[in-house]
Amino acid sequence: MKNELDVKQGLTVFNQVLSKGELQEGKYQWQGLTAWHDIDGYTCYLQYNQVLVTLMFHGKYATDYPNDDAWHQFMKKIKLVAQETSV
């Protein structure tokens, strides 16, 4: 499956979760999304249900998800939050 994640959009949503979310055990949670980063801030993690996206330096990313349906639900959530942010 081709991953259609726009890294810029992913980072926008990541920042929204950090700025609007509630910190719980070192991770921010907001609207069902969870976001955190490593100690230097170069690697960011964005999770929704069973999907984990690792956003890395230079616009690279890695995904971990159990099936295509989980990935599609993640993308739907990311696009919805990003759209709300741009309004």
N, CA, C and O atoms as a MOPAC input file, in Angstrom:
PM7 MOZYME 1SCF
protein

 N      0.84500 1    -1.19100 1     0.00000 1
 C      0.00000 1     0.00000 1     0.00000 1
 C      0.87900 1     1.23900 1     0.00000 1
 O      1.85600 1     1.32600 1     0.74400 1
 N      0.52000 1     2.18600 1    -0.83800 1
 C      1.24700 1     3.44900 1    -0.88000 1
 C      0.76500 1     4.33100 1     0.26500 1
 O     -0.43100 1     4.58500 1     0.40400 1
 N      1.69600 1     4.79000 1     1.07300 1
 C      1.34600 1     5.68000 1     2.17400 1
 C      1.25900 1     7.09900 1     1.65900 1
 O      2.23200 1     7.63500 1     1.13000 1
 N      0.11900 1     7.69600 1     1.80900 1
 C     -0.12200 1     9.03200 1     1.27700 1
 C      0.04300 1    10.12800 1     2.31600 1
 O     -0.55500 1    11.19600 1     2.18600 1
 N      0.84000 1     9.88400 1     3.33700 1
 C      1.03000 1    10.86800 1     4.38900 1
 C      1.83300 1    12.06200 1     3.88500 1
 O      2.91800 1    11.90100 1     3.32600 1
 N      1.29800 1    13.24700 1     4.08300 1
 C      2.00900 1    14.49100 1     3.81900 1
 C      2.73200 1    14.83500 1     5.12600 1
 O      2.09000 1    15.13600 1     6.13300 1
 N      4.05600 1    14.79200 1     5.10700 1
 C      4.84300 1    14.99000 1     6.32600 1
 C      4.56000 1    16.35100 1     6.95800 1
 O      4.47700 1    16.46300 1     8.18100 1
 N      4.41300 1    17.37600 1     6.13400 1
 C      4.11500 1    18.71500 1     6.65500 1
 C      2.78500 1    18.69900 1     7.40600 1
 O      2.65900 1    19.29000 1     8.47800 1
 N      1.80900 1    18.02500 1     6.83900 1
 C      0.50400 1    17.91600 1     7.48200 1
 C      0.62600 1    17.12100 1     8.78600 1
 O      0.01000 1    17.47500 1     9.79100 1
 N      1.41400 1    16.05700 1     8.76700 1
 C      1.62900 1    15.26700 1     9.97200 1
 C      2.27000 1    16.08000 1    11.07900 1
 O      1.88400 1    15.96600 1    12.24200 1
 N      3.25100 1    16.90300 1    10.72000 1
 C      3.90500 1    17.75100 1    11.71800 1
 C      2.97300 1    18.84300 1    12.22900 1
 O      3.04300 1    19.22400 1    13.39700 1
 N      2.11000 1    19.34300 1    11.36800 1
 C      1.11800 1    20.33300 1    11.79900 1
 C      0.19700 1    19.73400 1    12.84900 1
 O     -0.08000 1    20.36100 1    13.87200 1
 N     -0.27300 1    18.52800 1    12.59700 1
 C     -1.15400 1    17.85300 1    13.54900 1
 C     -0.36900 1    17.52500 1    14.82500 1
 O     -0.89200 1    17.68300 1    15.92800 1
 N      0.85400 1    17.07800 1    14.68500 1
 C      1.71100 1    16.80500 1    15.84600 1
 C      1.78900 1    18.04300 1    16.73800 1
 O      1.60900 1    17.94700 1    17.95200 1
 N      2.05400 1    19.19600 1    16.14200 1
 C      2.15100 1    20.44400 1    16.90600 1
 C      0.83100 1    20.81900 1    17.55400 1
 O      0.81600 1    21.35500 1    18.66200 1
 N     -0.28200 1    20.54300 1    16.87700 1
 C     -1.59900 1    20.81800 1    17.46100 1
 C     -1.80200 1    19.97900 1    18.71700 1
 O     -2.27900 1    20.47900 1    19.73500 1
 N     -1.44100 1    18.72000 1    18.64000 1
 C     -1.61000 1    17.83600 1    19.80100 1
 C     -0.73900 1    18.32300 1    20.95500 1
 O     -1.17900 1    18.32400 1    22.10500 1
 N      0.49000 1    18.73600 1    20.66000 1
 C      1.36400 1    19.24500 1    21.71500 1
 C      0.82700 1    20.53500 1    22.32600 1
 O      0.89500 1    20.71500 1    23.54200 1
 N      0.30100 1    21.42500 1    21.50700 1
 C     -0.14300 1    22.71800 1    22.03000 1
 C     -1.51600 1    22.65600 1    22.70900 1
 O     -1.76800 1    23.40600 1    23.65200 1
 N     -2.39000 1    21.78800 1    22.24800 1
 C     -3.74400 1    21.73200 1    22.80700 1
 C     -3.98300 1    20.52100 1    23.70400 1
 O     -4.98000 1    20.45800 1    24.42300 1
 N     -3.06900 1    19.57300 1    23.65600 1
 C     -3.27600 1    18.32400 1    24.37900 1
 C     -2.95400 1    18.39500 1    25.85200 1
 O     -2.39500 1    19.37100 1    26.35200 1
 N     -3.32300 1    17.34100 1    26.51900 1
 C     -3.06900 1    17.19500 1    27.95200 1
 C     -1.91100 1    16.22600 1    28.12900 1
 O     -1.91600 1    15.13200 1    27.56300 1
 N     -0.92400 1    16.62600 1    28.91100 1
 C      0.25700 1    15.80100 1    29.14900 1
 C     -0.07500 1    14.69200 1    30.13400 1
 O     -0.52500 1    14.94900 1    31.25100 1
 N      0.15100 1    13.45700 1    29.70800 1
 C     -0.08500 1    12.29800 1    30.55700 1
 C      1.07400 1    11.32200 1    30.37100 1
 O      1.25400 1    10.76200 1    29.28900 1
 N      1.84800 1    11.12500 1    31.41500 1
 C      2.97300 1    10.19200 1    31.40200 1
 C      3.94700 1    10.47300 1    30.25500 1
 O      4.40200 1     9.54600 1    29.58500 1
 N      4.26300 1    11.73800 1    30.03100 1
 C      5.25300 1    12.12300 1    29.03500 1
 C      4.74700 1    12.20900 1    27.61100 1
 O      5.52400 1    12.47800 1    26.69500 1
 N      3.45100 1    11.98500 1    27.40600 1
 C      2.86200 1    12.04500 1    26.07000 1
 C      1.64600 1    12.95700 1    26.10900 1
 O      0.91100 1    12.99800 1    27.09600 1
 N      1.44700 1    13.68800 1    25.01500 1
 C      0.30700 1    14.59000 1    24.92300 1
 C     -0.84800 1    13.87100 1    24.23100 1
 O     -0.65800 1    13.15900 1    23.24600 1
 N     -2.04700 1    14.07600 1    24.77000 1
 C     -3.23700 1    13.44900 1    24.19400 1
 C     -4.27800 1    14.50500 1    23.89900 1
 O     -4.55500 1    15.38600 1    24.71300 1
 N     -4.85100 1    14.39100 1    22.70100 1
 C     -5.86600 1    15.35200 1    22.27200 1
 C     -6.66100 1    14.74300 1    21.12900 1
 O     -6.08400 1    14.26300 1    20.15400 1
 N     -7.97000 1    14.76200 1    21.24500 1
 C     -8.89500 1    14.26700 1    20.22300 1
 C     -8.56500 1    12.84800 1    19.75900 1
 O     -8.68500 1    12.53900 1    18.57300 1
 N     -8.15400 1    11.99800 1    20.67500 1
 C     -7.84700 1    10.61600 1    20.33500 1
 C     -6.44200 1    10.40200 1    19.79800 1
 O     -6.02300 1     9.26100 1    19.60300 1
 N     -5.71500 1    11.47300 1    19.55900 1
 C     -4.34000 1    11.39900 1    19.06900 1
 C     -3.36900 1    11.48900 1    20.24000 1
 O     -3.64600 1    12.15400 1    21.23800 1
 N     -2.24000 1    10.82100 1    20.11200 1
 C     -1.17300 1    10.89700 1    21.09600 1
 C      0.09600 1    11.32300 1    20.38100 1
 O      0.40700 1    10.81400 1    19.30500 1
 N      0.83300 1    12.26100 1    20.97800 1
 C      2.05900 1    12.76700 1    20.36600 1
 C      3.14800 1    12.90000 1    21.42200 1
 O      2.89200 1    13.29300 1    22.56000 1
 N      4.37300 1    12.56000 1    21.01500 1
 C      5.54500 1    12.73900 1    21.86800 1
 C      6.77400 1    12.77700 1    20.97600 1
 O      6.70200 1    12.48300 1    19.78300 1
 N      7.90700 1    13.14500 1    21.57300 1
 C      9.13700 1    13.21300 1    20.79300 1
 C     10.29800 1    12.72900 1    21.64300 1
 O     10.20500 1    12.62600 1    22.86600 1
 N     11.41200 1    12.43200 1    20.94600 1
 C     12.59200 1    11.99100 1    21.68300 1
 C     13.24600 1    13.19000 1    22.36000 1
 O     12.77600 1    14.32000 1    22.22400 1
 N     14.30800 1    12.94500 1    23.07500 1
 C     14.92700 1    13.97100 1    23.91000 1
 C     15.43100 1    15.18100 1    23.12100 1
 O     15.36800 1    16.30500 1    23.61900 1
 N     15.92300 1    14.97300 1    21.91300 1
 C     16.44100 1    16.10000 1    21.13000 1
 C     15.38700 1    16.73400 1    20.21600 1
 O     15.64200 1    17.77400 1    19.60900 1
 N     14.22500 1    16.12400 1    20.11600 1
 C     13.14400 1    16.69100 1    19.32000 1
 C     13.22200 1    16.40900 1    17.83000 1
 O     12.37500 1    16.88400 1    17.07400 1
 N     14.20700 1    15.65600 1    17.39300 1
 C     14.35000 1    15.36300 1    15.96600 1
 C     13.45600 1    14.22000 1    15.50200 1
 O     13.16400 1    14.10800 1    14.31100 1
 N     13.02800 1    13.38900 1    16.40900 1
 C     12.13200 1    12.29000 1    16.06800 1
 C     10.83100 1    12.48500 1    16.81900 1
 O     10.80900 1    12.56000 1    18.04700 1
 N      9.74000 1    12.56700 1    16.05900 1
 C      8.42100 1    12.81600 1    16.62900 1
 C      7.53000 1    11.60800 1    16.36200 1
 O      7.63900 1    10.95300 1    15.32600 1
 N      6.66100 1    11.33100 1    17.30300 1
 C      5.76100 1    10.18700 1    17.19400 1
 C      4.32100 1    10.67500 1    17.25700 1
 O      3.97000 1    11.51400 1    18.08600 1
 N      3.50800 1    10.14500 1    16.38200 1
 C      2.09100 1    10.48400 1    16.32900 1
 C      1.31100 1     9.17800 1    16.24600 1
 O      1.52600 1     8.36700 1    15.34500 1
 N      0.39900 1     8.98800 1    17.20300 1
 C     -0.33300 1     7.72700 1    17.27800 1
 C     -1.82700 1     7.98000 1    17.32200 1
 O     -2.30700 1     8.91900 1    17.95800 1
 N     -2.54400 1     7.11500 1    16.62800 1
 C     -4.00500 1     7.12700 1    16.67300 1
 C     -4.45600 1     5.67900 1    16.60300 1
 O     -4.18400 1     4.98400 1    15.62500 1
 N     -5.14100 1     5.23100 1    17.63200 1
 C     -5.56200 1     3.83700 1    17.75100 1
 C     -4.36400 1     2.91100 1    17.55900 1
 O     -3.42000 1     2.98000 1    18.34600 1
 N     -4.36600 1     2.06300 1    16.56200 1
 C     -3.30900 1     1.07000 1    16.38000 1
 C     -2.21600 1     1.52500 1    15.41300 1
 O     -1.33500 1     0.74200 1    15.05900 1
 N     -2.27000 1     2.76900 1    14.99300 1
 C     -1.30100 1     3.28200 1    14.01700 1
 C     -0.28100 1     4.16700 1    14.71900 1
 O     -0.63600 1     5.04700 1    15.50300 1
 N      0.98600 1     3.92200 1    14.42700 1
 C      2.06800 1     4.74600 1    14.93800 1
 C      2.88600 1     5.24700 1    13.75500 1
 O      3.36800 1     4.46300 1    12.93700 1
 N      3.03200 1     6.55600 1    13.67900 1
 C      3.86000 1     7.17400 1    12.64500 1
 C      5.04400 1     7.84200 1    13.33600 1
 O      4.87400 1     8.60600 1    14.28600 1
 N      6.22200 1     7.54800 1    12.85500 1
 C      7.44900 1     8.15500 1    13.35400 1
 C      7.90900 1     9.17300 1    12.32200 1
 O      8.24900 1     8.81200 1    11.19500 1
 N      7.92000 1    10.44000 1    12.70300 1
 C      8.34000 1    11.53000 1    11.82500 1
 C      9.78600 1    11.85500 1    12.15600 1
 O     10.11300 1    12.22500 1    13.28400 1
 N     10.65000 1    11.71100 1    11.15400 1
 C     12.08100 1    11.86000 1    11.39300 1
 C     12.63800 1    13.09200 1    10.68600 1
 O     11.94200 1    13.77400 1     9.93400 1
 N     13.88700 1    13.34700 1    10.94900 1
 C     14.60800 1    14.47000 1    10.36400 1
 C     14.63200 1    14.34900 1     8.84400 1
 O     14.60200 1    13.23900 1     8.31200 1
 N     14.68600 1    15.45900 1     8.15200 1
 C     14.74200 1    15.53000 1     6.68100 1
 C     13.47800 1    15.00500 1     5.99900 1
 O     13.54000 1    14.51400 1     4.87200 1
 N     12.34600 1    15.10500 1     6.66900 1
 C     11.07300 1    14.76300 1     6.04900 1
 C     10.81200 1    13.28900 1     5.84700 1
 O      9.90700 1    12.92400 1     5.09700 1
 N     11.57200 1    12.43800 1     6.48900 1
 C     11.34300 1    10.99800 1     6.38000 1
 C     10.37600 1    10.56100 1     7.46200 1
 O     10.24200 1    11.20900 1     8.50000 1
 N      9.70400 1     9.45000 1     7.20000 1
 C      8.81000 1     8.89900 1     8.20400 1
 C      8.71200 1     7.38700 1     8.06000 1
 O      9.01400 1     6.81700 1     7.01200 1
 N      8.28100 1     6.76100 1     9.14000 1
 C      8.05200 1     5.32000 1     9.15800 1
 C      6.66200 1     5.08800 1     9.73700 1
 O      6.18400 1     5.86000 1    10.56800 1
 N      6.02900 1     4.02200 1     9.28900 1
 C      4.68400 1     3.71200 1     9.76500 1
 C      4.63900 1     2.30200 1    10.34100 1
 O      5.38700 1     1.41300 1     9.93500 1
 N      3.74800 1     2.13300 1    11.28700 1
 C      3.49100 1     0.81800 1    11.85800 1
 C      1.99100 1     0.71900 1    12.09200 1
 O      1.43000 1     1.45400 1    12.90400 1
 N      1.34700 1    -0.19500 1    11.37200 1
 C     -0.09600 1    -0.36400 1    11.51200 1
 C     -0.47000 1    -1.79400 1    11.15000 1
 O      0.20700 1    -2.42600 1    10.33900 1
 N     -1.54500 1    -2.31000 1    11.74500 1
 C     -1.88800 1    -3.72000 1    11.55800 1
 C     -2.56700 1    -4.04800 1    10.22800 1
 O     -2.43100 1    -5.15800 1     9.71300 1
 N     -3.29800 1    -3.07700 1     9.67500 1
 C     -4.02600 1    -3.34300 1     8.43400 1
 C     -4.38500 1    -2.03600 1     7.73200 1
 O     -4.25500 1    -0.95400 1     8.30500 1
 N     -4.83200 1    -2.14900 1     6.50000 1
 C     -5.15100 1    -0.96900 1     5.70200 1
 C     -6.29100 1    -0.14800 1     6.29800 1
 O     -6.29200 1     1.07900 1     6.19700 1
 N     -7.24600 1    -0.81100 1     6.90800 1
 C     -8.36400 1    -0.07600 1     7.50500 1
 C     -7.88100 1     0.84000 1     8.62300 1
 O     -8.32900 1     1.98300 1     8.72700 1
 N     -6.97900 1     0.35000 1     9.45100 1
 C     -6.42500 1     1.17900 1    10.53400 1
 C     -5.69900 1     2.38500 1     9.94600 1
 O     -5.82000 1     3.50100 1    10.45100 1
 N     -4.93800 1     2.14900 1     8.86600 1
 C     -4.21400 1     3.24600 1     8.22300 1
 C     -5.19200 1     4.27700 1     7.66300 1
 O     -4.97900 1     5.47800 1     7.82500 1
 N     -6.24700 1     3.82800 1     7.01700 1
 C     -7.22500 1     4.76100 1     6.45000 1
 C     -7.91200 1     5.58600 1     7.53200 1
 O     -8.17400 1     6.77300 1     7.33300 1
 N     -8.20700 1     4.96900 1     8.67900 1
 C     -8.81100 1     5.70400 1     9.79400 1
 C     -7.84700 1     6.75900 1    10.32600 1
 O     -8.25900 1     7.86900 1    10.66300 1
 N     -6.57400 1     6.41600 1    10.40100 1
 C     -5.55300 1     7.37000 1    10.83400 1
 C     -5.50200 1     8.55900 1     9.87700 1
 O     -5.51800 1     9.71200 1    10.30800 1
 N     -5.44100 1     8.27600 1     8.58800 1
 C     -5.36400 1     9.34600 1     7.59200 1
 C     -6.60500 1    10.23800 1     7.63500 1
 O     -6.50600 1    11.45700 1     7.49800 1
 N     -7.75000 1     9.63200 1     7.82300 1
 C     -8.99700 1    10.40200 1     7.92700 1
 C     -8.91900 1    11.36600 1     9.11500 1
 O     -9.30700 1    12.52900 1     9.00500 1
 N     -8.41600 1    10.87400 1    10.24800 1
 C     -8.29600 1    11.69800 1    11.45300 1
 C     -7.28900 1    12.82700 1    11.24100 1
 O     -7.55600 1    13.96900 1    11.61500 1
 N     -6.14000 1    12.52100 1    10.64800 1
 C     -5.10900 1    13.52000 1    10.40000 1
 C     -5.63600 1    14.62700 1     9.48600 1
 O     -5.42700 1    15.81100 1     9.75100 1
 N     -6.30700 1    14.24000 1     8.42800 1
 C     -6.84100 1    15.23800 1     7.48400 1
 C     -7.90400 1    16.09900 1     8.13800 1
 O     -7.97200 1    17.30200 1     7.88600 1
 N     -8.73800 1    15.49200 1     8.97900 1
 C     -9.78700 1    16.25400 1     9.67000 1
 C     -9.17000 1    17.27500 1    10.63100 1
 O     -9.57700 1    18.43600 1    10.64300 1
 N     -8.20800 1    16.85700 1    11.42000 1
 C     -7.56600 1    17.77000 1    12.37300 1
 C     -6.79200 1    18.86400 1    11.63400 1
 O     -6.83000 1    20.02700 1    12.03600 1
 N     -6.09900 1    18.50400 1    10.57200 1
 C     -5.36100 1    19.49400 1     9.79500 1
 C     -6.30400 1    20.51100 1     9.15900 1
 O     -5.98600 1    21.69700 1     9.08300 1
 N     -7.44300 1    20.05300 1     8.71300 1
 C     -8.43200 1    20.95400 1     8.10900 1
 C     -8.97700 1    21.91900 1     9.16400 1
 O     -9.15700 1    23.10300 1     8.88100 1
 N     -9.23700 1    21.43100 1    10.35600 1
 C     -9.70900 1    22.28100 1    11.44900 1
 C     -8.66200 1    23.33500 1    11.81000 1
 O     -8.99900 1    24.46500 1    12.16400 1
 N     -7.40700 1    22.95200 1    11.71600 1
 C     -6.29700 1    23.84500 1    12.05400 1
 C     -6.17200 1    24.98700 1    11.05400 1
 O     -5.85800 1    26.11800 1    11.42500 1
 N     -6.42100 1    24.68400 1     9.79000 1
 C     -6.22800 1    25.69600 1     8.74400 1
 C     -7.36800 1    26.70100 1     8.66100 1
 O     -7.25000 1    27.70500 1     7.95800 1
 N     -8.46400 1    26.45400 1     9.36000 1
 C     -9.61500 1    27.37300 1     9.29000 1
 C     -9.38700 1    28.57700 1    10.14400 1
 O    -10.24400 1    29.45800 1    10.21100 1

